[in-house]
Amino acid sequence: MLHEMSIGGMLFSPFVVLVPLAFILTAATRLIMHHLNLRRYIWREAWFDVAVFVCYLAAIVYLFGD
C-alpha cells in the first residue's frame, strides 16, 4: 500500500514522486519516437502522449506499490 510521506510535518501523496517519474519516461519515449521517425504513424499525437503517460503511471504504481 502506498502511504503518505511526512516532510517537515506536512503530509505528501506518493504521487508527488511517481507522476514526475512517469512524465520523464513519457518525454523519453516521445524523443525516441521522434528520432526514429515513428511519430508520423500516430493519428492523434496528444491522445497518444496522454495514453502513454497513463500507462507508465499505472505501471509505476503497480511496481512500487506494496
mmJSON file of the N, C-alpha and C atoms, coordinates in Angstrom:
{"data_MODEL":{"atom_site":{
"group_PDB":["ATOM","ATOM","ATOM","ATOM","ATOM","ATOM","ATOM","ATOM","ATOM","ATOM","ATOM","ATOM","ATOM","ATOM","ATOM","ATOM","ATOM","ATOM","ATOM","ATOM","ATOM","ATOM","ATOM","ATOM","ATOM","ATOM","ATOM","ATOM","ATOM","ATOM","ATOM","ATOM","ATOM","ATOM","ATOM","ATOM","ATOM","ATOM","ATOM","ATOM","ATOM","ATOM","ATOM","ATOM","ATOM","ATOM","ATOM","ATOM","ATOM","ATOM","ATOM","ATOM","ATOM","ATOM","ATOM","ATOM","ATOM","ATOM","ATOM","ATOM","ATOM","ATOM","ATOM","ATOM","ATOM","ATOM","ATOM","ATOM","ATOM","ATOM","ATOM","ATOM","ATOM","ATOM","ATOM","ATOM","ATOM","ATOM","ATOM","ATOM","ATOM","ATOM","ATOM","ATOM","ATOM","ATOM","ATOM","ATOM","ATOM","ATOM","ATOM","ATOM","ATOM","ATOM","ATOM","ATOM","ATOM","ATOM","ATOM","ATOM","ATOM","ATOM","ATOM","ATOM","ATOM","ATOM","ATOM","ATOM","ATOM","ATOM","ATOM","ATOM","ATOM","ATOM","ATOM","ATOM","ATOM","ATOM","ATOM","ATOM","ATOM","ATOM","ATOM","ATOM","ATOM","ATOM","ATOM","ATOM","ATOM","ATOM","ATOM","ATOM","ATOM","ATOM","ATOM","ATOM","ATOM","ATOM","ATOM","ATOM","ATOM","ATOM","ATOM","ATOM","ATOM","ATOM","ATOM","ATOM","ATOM","ATOM","ATOM","ATOM","ATOM","ATOM","ATOM","ATOM","ATOM","ATOM","ATOM","ATOM","ATOM","ATOM","ATOM","ATOM","ATOM","ATOM","ATOM","ATOM","ATOM","ATOM","ATOM","ATOM","ATOM","ATOM","ATOM","ATOM","ATOM","ATOM","ATOM","ATOM","ATOM","ATOM","ATOM","ATOM","ATOM","ATOM","ATOM","ATOM","ATOM","ATOM","ATOM","ATOM","ATOM","ATOM","ATOM","ATOM","ATOM","ATOM"],
"id":[1,2,3,4,5,6,7,8,9,10,11,12,13,14,15,16,17,18,19,20,21,22,23,24,25,26,27,28,29,30,31,32,33,34,35,36,37,38,39,40,41,42,43,44,45,46,47,48,49,50,51,52,53,54,55,56,57,58,59,60,61,62,63,64,65,66,67,68,69,70,71,72,73,74,75,76,77,78,79,80,81,82,83,84,85,86,87,88,89,90,91,92,93,94,95,96,97,98,99,100,101,102,103,104,105,106,107,108,109,110,111,112,113,114,115,116,117,118,119,120,121,122,123,124,125,126,127,128,129,130,131,132,133,134,135,136,137,138,139,140,141,142,143,144,145,146,147,148,149,150,151,152,153,154,155,156,157,158,159,160,161,162,163,164,165,166,167,168,169,170,171,172,173,174,175,176,177,178,179,180,181,182,183,184,185,186,187,188,189,190,191,192,193,194,195,196,197,198],
"type_symbol":["N","C","C","N","C","C","N","C","C","N","C","C","N","C","C","N","C","C","N","C","C","N","C","C","N","C","C","N","C","C","N","C","C","N","C","C","N","C","C","N","C","C","N","C","C","N","C","C","N","C","C","N","C","C","N","C","C","N","C","C","N","C","C","N","C","C","N","C","C","N","C","C","N","C","C","N","C","C","N","C","C","N","C","C","N","C","C","N","C","C","N","C","C","N","C","C","N","C","C","N","C","C","N","C","C","N","C","C","N","C","C","N","C","C","N","C","C","N","C","C","N","C","C","N","C","C","N","C","C","N","C","C","N","C","C","N","C","C","N","C","C","N","C","C","N","C","C","N","C","C","N","C","C","N","C","C","N","C","C","N","C","C","N","C","C","N","C","C","N","C","C","N","C","C","N","C","C","N","C","C","N","C","C","N","C","C","N","C","C","N","C","C","N","C","C","N","C","C"],
"label_atom_id":["N","CA","C","N","CA","C","N","CA","C","N","CA","C","N","CA","C","N","CA","C","N","CA","C","N","CA","C","N","CA","C","N","CA","C","N","CA","C","N","CA","C","N","CA","C","N","CA","C","N","CA","C","N","CA","C","N","CA","C","N","CA","C","N","CA","C","N","CA","C","N","CA","C","N","CA","C","N","CA","C","N","CA","C","N","CA","C","N","CA","C","N","CA","C","N","CA","C","N","CA","C","N","CA","C","N","CA","C","N","CA","C","N","CA","C","N","CA","C","N","CA","C","N","CA","C","N","CA","C","N","CA","C","N","CA","C","N","CA","C","N","CA","C","N","CA","C","N","CA","C","N","CA","C","N","CA","C","N","CA","C","N","CA","C","N","CA","C","N","CA","C","N","CA","C","N","CA","C","N","CA","C","N","CA","C","N","CA","C","N","CA","C","N","CA","C","N","CA","C","N","CA","C","N","CA","C","N","CA","C","N","CA","C","N","CA","C","N","CA","C","N","CA","C","N","CA","C","N","CA","C"],
"label_alt_id":[null,null,null,null,null,null,null,null,null,null,null,null,null,null,null,null,null,null,null,null,null,null,null,null,null,null,null,null,null,null,null,null,null,null,null,null,null,null,null,null,null,null,null,null,null,null,null,null,null,null,null,null,null,null,null,null,null,null,null,null,null,null,null,null,null,null,null,null,null,null,null,null,null,null,null,null,null,null,null,null,null,null,null,null,null,null,null,null,null,null,null,null,null,null,null,null,null,null,null,null,null,null,null,null,null,null,null,null,null,null,null,null,null,null,null,null,null,null,null,null,null,null,null,null,null,null,null,null,null,null,null,null,null,null,null,null,null,null,null,null,null,null,null,null,null,null,null,null,null,null,null,null,null,null,null,null,null,null,null,null,null,null,null,null,null,null,null,null,null,null,null,null,null,null,null,null,null,null,null,null,null,null,null,null,null,null,null,null,null,null,null,null,null,null,null,null,null,null],
"label_comp_id":["MET","MET","MET","LEU","LEU","LEU","HIS","HIS","HIS","GLU","GLU","GLU","MET","MET","MET","SER","SER","SER","ILE","ILE","ILE","GLY","GLY","GLY","GLY","GLY","GLY","MET","MET","MET","LEU","LEU","LEU","PHE","PHE","PHE","SER","SER","SER","PRO","PRO","PRO","PHE","PHE","PHE","VAL","VAL","VAL","VAL","VAL","VAL","LEU","LEU","LEU","VAL","VAL","VAL","PRO","PRO","PRO","LEU","LEU","LEU","ALA","ALA","ALA","PHE","PHE","PHE","ILE","ILE","ILE","LEU","LEU","LEU","THR","THR","THR","ALA","ALA","ALA","ALA","ALA","ALA","THR","THR","THR","ARG","ARG","ARG","LEU","LEU","LEU","ILE","ILE","ILE","MET","MET","MET","HIS","HIS","HIS","HIS","HIS","HIS","LEU","LEU","LEU","ASN","ASN","ASN","LEU","LEU","LEU","ARG","ARG","ARG","ARG","ARG","ARG","TYR","TYR","TYR","ILE","ILE","ILE","TRP","TRP","TRP","ARG","ARG","ARG","GLU","GLU","GLU","ALA","ALA","ALA","TRP","TRP","TRP","PHE","PHE","PHE","ASP","ASP","ASP","VAL","VAL","VAL","ALA","ALA","ALA","VAL","VAL","VAL","PHE","PHE","PHE","VAL","VAL","VAL","CYS","CYS","CYS","TYR","TYR","TYR","LEU","LEU","LEU","ALA","ALA","ALA","ALA","ALA","ALA","ILE","ILE","ILE","VAL","VAL","VAL","TYR","TYR","TYR","LEU","LEU","LEU","PHE","PHE","PHE","GLY","GLY","GLY","ASP","ASP","ASP"],
"label_asym_id":["A","A","A","A","A","A","A","A","A","A","A","A","A","A","A","A","A","A","A","A","A","A","A","A","A","A","A","A","A","A","A","A","A","A","A","A","A","A","A","A","A","A","A","A","A","A","A","A","A","A","A","A","A","A","A","A","A","A","A","A","A","A","A","A","A","A","A","A","A","A","A","A","A","A","A","A","A","A","A","A","A","A","A","A","A","A","A","A","A","A","A","A","A","A","A","A","A","A","A","A","A","A","A","A","A","A","A","A","A","A","A","A","A","A","A","A","A","A","A","A","A","A","A","A","A","A","A","A","A","A","A","A","A","A","A","A","A","A","A","A","A","A","A","A","A","A","A","A","A","A","A","A","A","A","A","A","A","A","A","A","A","A","A","A","A","A","A","A","A","A","A","A","A","A","A","A","A","A","A","A","A","A","A","A","A","A","A","A","A","A","A","A","A","A","A","A","A","A"],
"label_entity_id":["1","1","1","1","1","1","1","1","1","1","1","1","1","1","1","1","1","1","1","1","1","1","1","1","1","1","1","1","1","1","1","1","1","1","1","1","1","1","1","1","1","1","1","1","1","1","1","1","1","1","1","1","1","1","1","1","1","1","1","1","1","1","1","1","1","1","1","1","1","1","1","1","1","1","1","1","1","1","1","1","1","1","1","1","1","1","1","1","1","1","1","1","1","1","1","1","1","1","1","1","1","1","1","1","1","1","1","1","1","1","1","1","1","1","1","1","1","1","1","1","1","1","1","1","1","1","1","1","1","1","1","1","1","1","1","1","1","1","1","1","1","1","1","1","1","1","1","1","1","1","1","1","1","1","1","1","1","1","1","1","1","1","1","1","1","1","1","1","1","1","1","1","1","1","1","1","1","1","1","1","1","1","1","1","1","1","1","1","1","1","1","1","1","1","1","1","1","1"],
"label_seq_id":[1,1,1,2,2,2,3,3,3,4,4,4,5,5,5,6,6,6,7,7,7,8,8,8,9,9,9,10,10,10,11,11,11,12,12,12,13,13,13,14,14,14,15,15,15,16,16,16,17,17,17,18,18,18,19,19,19,20,20,20,21,21,21,22,22,22,23,23,23,24,24,24,25,25,25,26,26,26,27,27,27,28,28,28,29,29,29,30,30,30,31,31,31,32,32,32,33,33,33,34,34,34,35,35,35,36,36,36,37,37,37,38,38,38,39,39,39,40,40,40,41,41,41,42,42,42,43,43,43,44,44,44,45,45,45,46,46,46,47,47,47,48,48,48,49,49,49,50,50,50,51,51,51,52,52,52,53,53,53,54,54,54,55,55,55,56,56,56,57,57,57,58,58,58,59,59,59,60,60,60,61,61,61,62,62,62,63,63,63,64,64,64,65,65,65,66,66,66],
"pdbx_PDB_ins_code":[null,null,null,null,null,null,null,null,null,null,null,null,null,null,null,null,null,null,null,null,null,null,null,null,null,null,null,null,null,null,null,null,null,null,null,null,null,null,null,null,null,null,null,null,null,null,null,null,null,null,null,null,null,null,null,null,null,null,null,null,null,null,null,null,null,null,null,null,null,null,null,null,null,null,null,null,null,null,null,null,null,null,null,null,null,null,null,null,null,null,null,null,null,null,null,null,null,null,null,null,null,null,null,null,null,null,null,null,null,null,null,null,null,null,null,null,null,null,null,null,null,null,null,null,null,null,null,null,null,null,null,null,null,null,null,null,null,null,null,null,null,null,null,null,null,null,null,null,null,null,null,null,null,null,null,null,null,null,null,null,null,null,null,null,null,null,null,null,null,null,null,null,null,null,null,null,null,null,null,null,null,null,null,null,null,null,null,null,null,null,null,null,null,null,null,null,null,null],
"Cartn_x":[0.843,0.0,0.892,0.532,1.272,0.817,1.781,1.466,1.995,1.41,1.846,3.269,3.992,5.331,5.263,5.918,5.94,7.261,7.175,8.357,8.11,8.854,8.7,7.324,6.711,5.398,4.241,4.535,3.471,3.382,2.178,1.974,1.861,2.613,2.594,2.159,1.422,0.987,2.171,2.163,3.246,3.267,2.18,2.136,3.048,3.489,4.428,5.729,6.075,7.28,6.958,5.827,5.505,5.111,4.39,3.95,5.131,6.095,7.247,8.055,8.137,8.84,8.135,6.813,6.05,6.19,6.229,6.39,7.751,8.797,10.143,10.192,9.575,9.537,8.744,7.649,6.849,7.637,8.348,9.164,10.271,10.882,11.93,11.359,10.179,9.53,9.214,8.738,8.423,9.666,10.784,12.033,12.546,12.482,12.931,12.08,10.764,9.886,10.132,10.466,10.75,12.04,13.064,14.347,14.274,13.403,13.226,12.181,11.614,10.619,9.372,8.96,7.766,6.517,6.678,5.537,4.591,5.08,4.227,3.113,3.252,2.243,1.119,1.251,0.259,-0.734,-2.004,-3.036,-3.24,-3.468,-3.679,-2.549,-1.55,-0.352,-0.624,-1.472,-1.75,-2.427,-3.383,-4.048,-3.08,-2.191,-1.184,-0.269,0.153,1.017,0.318,-0.944,-1.708,-1.834,-2.109,-2.252,-0.942,0.167,1.471,1.761,1.452,1.657,0.844,-0.421,-1.282,-0.776,-0.327,0.213,1.482,2.373,3.583,3.235,2.302,1.921,1.311,0.459,-0.143,0.925,1.887,2.958,3.826,4.129,4.956,4.221,2.946,2.174,2.105,1.939,1.887,3.227,4.334,5.643,6.083,5.833,6.307,5.291,4.059,3.07,3.322,2.89,3.122,2.19],
"Cartn_y":[-1.171,0.0,1.238,2.204,3.458,4.345,4.924,5.744,7.161,8.08,9.465,9.597,10.581,10.876,12.138,12.098,13.262,13.991,15.224,16.062,17.365,17.572,18.787,18.914,17.807,17.824,17.915,18.021,18.073,16.716,16.284,15.004,15.211,14.41,14.482,13.135,13.191,11.985,11.327,10.01,9.342,9.74,10.293,10.724,11.917,12.595,13.703,13.191,11.942,11.336,10.548,9.865,8.952,9.666,10.765,11.494,12.086,12.748,13.23,12.103,10.963,9.819,9.341,9.261,8.871,9.915,11.191,12.252,12.165,11.881,11.748,10.568,9.456,8.301,8.606,9.354,9.735,10.656,11.608,12.523,11.762,10.792,9.99,9.158,8.593,7.825,8.725,9.93,10.876,11.241,11.495,11.826,10.655,9.465,8.285,8.084,8.222,8.051,9.142,10.339,11.431,11.157,10.679,10.42,9.215,8.262,7.101,7.343,8.542,8.958,8.065,7.665,6.843,7.663,8.945,9.774,9.98,9.785,10.004,8.966,7.835,6.775,6.976,7.993,8.247,9.284,8.954,9.827,11.054,10.847,11.928,11.89,12.73,12.671,13.041,14.001,14.411,13.287,12.614,11.496,10.347,10.134,9.089,9.415,10.663,11.064,10.884,11.25,11.065,9.581,8.769,7.329,6.704,7.113,6.596,7.013,8.271,8.748,7.935,7.688,6.918,5.489,4.893,3.531,3.477,4.441,4.49,4.7,5.598,5.861,4.617,3.917,2.694,1.627,1.511,0.521,0.878,2.158,2.584,2.347,2.664,2.433,0.94,0.134,-1.319,-1.856,-1.362,-1.869,-1.396,-0.115,0.43,0.314,-0.04,-0.263,-1.607,-1.734,-2.989,-4.066],
"Cartn_z":[0.0,0.0,0.0,-0.774,-0.814,0.344,1.053,2.215,2.007,2.761,2.691,3.236,2.697,3.184,4.036,5.175,6.048,5.864,5.382,5.204,5.948,7.01,7.801,8.444,8.776,9.408,8.432,7.135,6.122,5.44,5.164,4.503,2.995,2.24,0.789,0.221,-0.834,-1.527,-2.22,-2.353,-3.09,-4.563,-5.062,-6.451,-6.718,-5.651,-5.805,-6.43,-6.174,-6.734,-7.997,-8.018,-9.119,-10.41,-10.306,-11.506,-12.279,-11.626,-12.403,-13.049,-12.372,-12.956,-14.226,-14.185,-15.371,-16.476,-16.097,-17.086,-17.773,-17.006,-17.583,-18.551,-18.183,-19.084,-20.351,-20.209,-21.372,-22.297,-21.724,-22.537,-23.251,-22.573,-23.202,-24.347,-24.146,-25.215,-26.403,-26.114,-27.191,-27.996,-27.31,-28.006,-28.849,-28.302,-29.048,-30.291,-30.137,-31.3,-32.338,-31.885,-32.82,-33.597,-32.898,-33.557,-34.495,-34.204,-35.078,-36.16,-36.171,-37.166,-37.132,-35.929,-35.772,-35.454,-35.18,-34.824,-36.01,-37.213,-38.385,-38.495,-37.805,-37.847,-36.828,-35.981,-34.935,-35.441,-35.323,-35.868,-34.975,-33.694,-32.728,-31.708,-31.901,-31.068,-29.614,-29.37,-27.995,-27.209,-27.832,-27.157,-26.923,-27.853,-27.687,-26.506,-26.385,-25.282,-23.936,-23.863,-22.62,-22.288,-23.292,-23.069,-22.596,-23.179,-22.757,-21.32,-20.98,-19.615,-18.622,-18.928,-18.024,-17.886,-18.979,-18.913,-18.075,-18.252,-17.433,-15.956,-15.67,-14.289,-13.651,-14.377,-13.848,-13.586,-14.496,-14.311,-13.108,-12.93,-11.799,-10.477,-10.427,-9.207,-8.92,-9.933,-9.748,-9.237,-9.807,-9.417,-8.039,-7.713,-6.444,-5.317,-5.625,-4.568,-3.901,-2.668,-1.944,-2.427],
"occupancy":[1.0,1.0,1.0,1.0,1.0,1.0,1.0,1.0,1.0,1.0,1.0,1.0,1.0,1.0,1.0,1.0,1.0,1.0,1.0,1.0,1.0,1.0,1.0,1.0,1.0,1.0,1.0,1.0,1.0,1.0,1.0,1.0,1.0,1.0,1.0,1.0,1.0,1.0,1.0,1.0,1.0,1.0,1.0,1.0,1.0,1.0,1.0,1.0,1.0,1.0,1.0,1.0,1.0,1.0,1.0,1.0,1.0,1.0,1.0,1.0,1.0,1.0,1.0,1.0,1.0,1.0,1.0,1.0,1.0,1.0,1.0,1.0,1.0,1.0,1.0,1.0,1.0,1.0,1.0,1.0,1.0,1.0,1.0,1.0,1.0,1.0,1.0,1.0,1.0,1.0,1.0,1.0,1.0,1.0,1.0,1.0,1.0,1.0,1.0,1.0,1.0,1.0,1.0,1.0,1.0,1.0,1.0,1.0,1.0,1.0,1.0,1.0,1.0,1.0,1.0,1.0,1.0,1.0,1.0,1.0,1.0,1.0,1.0,1.0,1.0,1.0,1.0,1.0,1.0,1.0,1.0,1.0,1.0,1.0,1.0,1.0,1.0,1.0,1.0,1.0,1.0,1.0,1.0,1.0,1.0,1.0,1.0,1.0,1.0,1.0,1.0,1.0,1.0,1.0,1.0,1.0,1.0,1.0,1.0,1.0,1.0,1.0,1.0,1.0,1.0,1.0,1.0,1.0,1.0,1.0,1.0,1.0,1.0,1.0,1.0,1.0,1.0,1.0,1.0,1.0,1.0,1.0,1.0,1.0,1.0,1.0,1.0,1.0,1.0,1.0,1.0,1.0,1.0,1.0,1.0,1.0,1.0,1.0],
"B_iso_or_equiv":[0.0,0.0,0.0,0.0,0.0,0.0,0.0,0.0,0.0,0.0,0.0,0.0,0.0,0.0,0.0,0.0,0.0,0.0,0.0,0.0,0.0,0.0,0.0,0.0,0.0,0.0,0.0,0.0,0.0,0.0,0.0,0.0,0.0,0.0,0.0,0.0,0.0,0.0,0.0,0.0,0.0,0.0,0.0,0.0,0.0,0.0,0.0,0.0,0.0,0.0,0.0,0.0,0.0,0.0,0.0,0.0,0.0,0.0,0.0,0.0,0.0,0.0,0.0,0.0,0.0,0.0,0.0,0.0,0.0,0.0,0.0,0.0,0.0,0.0,0.0,0.0,0.0,0.0,0.0,0.0,0.0,0.0,0.0,0.0,0.0,0.0,0.0,0.0,0.0,0.0,0.0,0.0,0.0,0.0,0.0,0.0,0.0,0.0,0.0,0.0,0.0,0.0,0.0,0.0,0.0,0.0,0.0,0.0,0.0,0.0,0.0,0.0,0.0,0.0,0.0,0.0,0.0,0.0,0.0,0.0,0.0,0.0,0.0,0.0,0.0,0.0,0.0,0.0,0.0,0.0,0.0,0.0,0.0,0.0,0.0,0.0,0.0,0.0,0.0,0.0,0.0,0.0,0.0,0.0,0.0,0.0,0.0,0.0,0.0,0.0,0.0,0.0,0.0,0.0,0.0,0.0,0.0,0.0,0.0,0.0,0.0,0.0,0.0,0.0,0.0,0.0,0.0,0.0,0.0,0.0,0.0,0.0,0.0,0.0,0.0,0.0,0.0,0.0,0.0,0.0,0.0,0.0,0.0,0.0,0.0,0.0,0.0,0.0,0.0,0.0,0.0,0.0,0.0,0.0,0.0,0.0,0.0,0.0],
"pdbx_formal_charge":[null,null,null,null,null,null,null,null,null,null,null,null,null,null,null,null,null,null,null,null,null,null,null,null,null,null,null,null,null,null,null,null,null,null,null,null,null,null,null,null,null,null,null,null,null,null,null,null,null,null,null,null,null,null,null,null,null,null,null,null,null,null,null,null,null,null,null,null,null,null,null,null,null,null,null,null,null,null,null,null,null,null,null,null,null,null,null,null,null,null,null,null,null,null,null,null,null,null,null,null,null,null,null,null,null,null,null,null,null,null,null,null,null,null,null,null,null,null,null,null,null,null,null,null,null,null,null,null,null,null,null,null,null,null,null,null,null,null,null,null,null,null,null,null,null,null,null,null,null,null,null,null,null,null,null,null,null,null,null,null,null,null,null,null,null,null,null,null,null,null,null,null,null,null,null,null,null,null,null,null,null,null,null,null,null,null,null,null,null,null,null,null,null,null,null,null,null,null],
"auth_seq_id":[1,1,1,2,2,2,3,3,3,4,4,4,5,5,5,6,6,6,7,7,7,8,8,8,9,9,9,10,10,10,11,11,11,12,12,12,13,13,13,14,14,14,15,15,15,16,16,16,17,17,17,18,18,18,19,19,19,20,20,20,21,21,21,22,22,22,23,23,23,24,24,24,25,25,25,26,26,26,27,27,27,28,28,28,29,29,29,30,30,30,31,31,31,32,32,32,33,33,33,34,34,34,35,35,35,36,36,36,37,37,37,38,38,38,39,39,39,40,40,40,41,41,41,42,42,42,43,43,43,44,44,44,45,45,45,46,46,46,47,47,47,48,48,48,49,49,49,50,50,50,51,51,51,52,52,52,53,53,53,54,54,54,55,55,55,56,56,56,57,57,57,58,58,58,59,59,59,60,60,60,61,61,61,62,62,62,63,63,63,64,64,64,65,65,65,66,66,66],
"auth_comp_id":["MET","MET","MET","LEU","LEU","LEU","HIS","HIS","HIS","GLU","GLU","GLU","MET","MET","MET","SER","SER","SER","ILE","ILE","ILE","GLY","GLY","GLY","GLY","GLY","GLY","MET","MET","MET","LEU","LEU","LEU","PHE","PHE","PHE","SER","SER","SER","PRO","PRO","PRO","PHE","PHE","PHE","VAL","VAL","VAL","VAL","VAL","VAL","LEU","LEU","LEU","VAL","VAL","VAL","PRO","PRO","PRO","LEU","LEU","LEU","ALA","ALA","ALA","PHE","PHE","PHE","ILE","ILE","ILE","LEU","LEU","LEU","THR","THR","THR","ALA","ALA","ALA","ALA","ALA","ALA","THR","THR","THR","ARG","ARG","ARG","LEU","LEU","LEU","ILE","ILE","ILE","MET","MET","MET","HIS","HIS","HIS","HIS","HIS","HIS","LEU","LEU","LEU","ASN","ASN","ASN","LEU","LEU","LEU","ARG","ARG","ARG","ARG","ARG","ARG","TYR","TYR","TYR","ILE","ILE","ILE","TRP","TRP","TRP","ARG","ARG","ARG","GLU","GLU","GLU","ALA","ALA","ALA","TRP","TRP","TRP","PHE","PHE","PHE","ASP","ASP","ASP","VAL","VAL","VAL","ALA","ALA","ALA","VAL","VAL","VAL","PHE","PHE","PHE","VAL","VAL","VAL","CYS","CYS","CYS","TYR","TYR","TYR","LEU","LEU","LEU","ALA","ALA","ALA","ALA","ALA","ALA","ILE","ILE","ILE","VAL","VAL","VAL","TYR","TYR","TYR","LEU","LEU","LEU","PHE","PHE","PHE","GLY","GLY","GLY","ASP","ASP","ASP"],
"auth_asym_id":["A","A","A","A","A","A","A","A","A","A","A","A","A","A","A","A","A","A","A","A","A","A","A","A","A","A","A","A","A","A","A","A","A","A","A","A","A","A","A","A","A","A","A","A","A","A","A","A","A","A","A","A","A","A","A","A","A","A","A","A","A","A","A","A","A","A","A","A","A","A","A","A","A","A","A","A","A","A","A","A","A","A","A","A","A","A","A","A","A","A","A","A","A","A","A","A","A","A","A","A","A","A","A","A","A","A","A","A","A","A","A","A","A","A","A","A","A","A","A","A","A","A","A","A","A","A","A","A","A","A","A","A","A","A","A","A","A","A","A","A","A","A","A","A","A","A","A","A","A","A","A","A","A","A","A","A","A","A","A","A","A","A","A","A","A","A","A","A","A","A","A","A","A","A","A","A","A","A","A","A","A","A","A","A","A","A","A","A","A","A","A","A","A","A","A","A","A","A"],
"auth_atom_id":["N","CA","C","N","CA","C","N","CA","C","N","CA","C","N","CA","C","N","CA","C","N","CA","C","N","CA","C","N","CA","C","N","CA","C","N","CA","C","N","CA","C","N","CA","C","N","CA","C","N","CA","C","N","CA","C","N","CA","C","N","CA","C","N","CA","C","N","CA","C","N","CA","C","N","CA","C","N","CA","C","N","CA","C","N","CA","C","N","CA","C","N","CA","C","N","CA","C","N","CA","C","N","CA","C","N","CA","C","N","CA","C","N","CA","C","N","CA","C","N","CA","C","N","CA","C","N","CA","C","N","CA","C","N","CA","C","N","CA","C","N","CA","C","N","CA","C","N","CA","C","N","CA","C","N","CA","C","N","CA","C","N","CA","C","N","CA","C","N","CA","C","N","CA","C","N","CA","C","N","CA","C","N","CA","C","N","CA","C","N","CA","C","N","CA","C","N","CA","C","N","CA","C","N","CA","C","N","CA","C","N","CA","C","N","CA","C","N","CA","C","N","CA","C","N","CA","C","N","CA","C"],
"pdbx_PDB_model_num":[1,1,1,1,1,1,1,1,1,1,1,1,1,1,1,1,1,1,1,1,1,1,1,1,1,1,1,1,1,1,1,1,1,1,1,1,1,1,1,1,1,1,1,1,1,1,1,1,1,1,1,1,1,1,1,1,1,1,1,1,1,1,1,1,1,1,1,1,1,1,1,1,1,1,1,1,1,1,1,1,1,1,1,1,1,1,1,1,1,1,1,1,1,1,1,1,1,1,1,1,1,1,1,1,1,1,1,1,1,1,1,1,1,1,1,1,1,1,1,1,1,1,1,1,1,1,1,1,1,1,1,1,1,1,1,1,1,1,1,1,1,1,1,1,1,1,1,1,1,1,1,1,1,1,1,1,1,1,1,1,1,1,1,1,1,1,1,1,1,1,1,1,1,1,1,1,1,1,1,1,1,1,1,1,1,1,1,1,1,1,1,1,1,1,1,1,1,1]
}}}
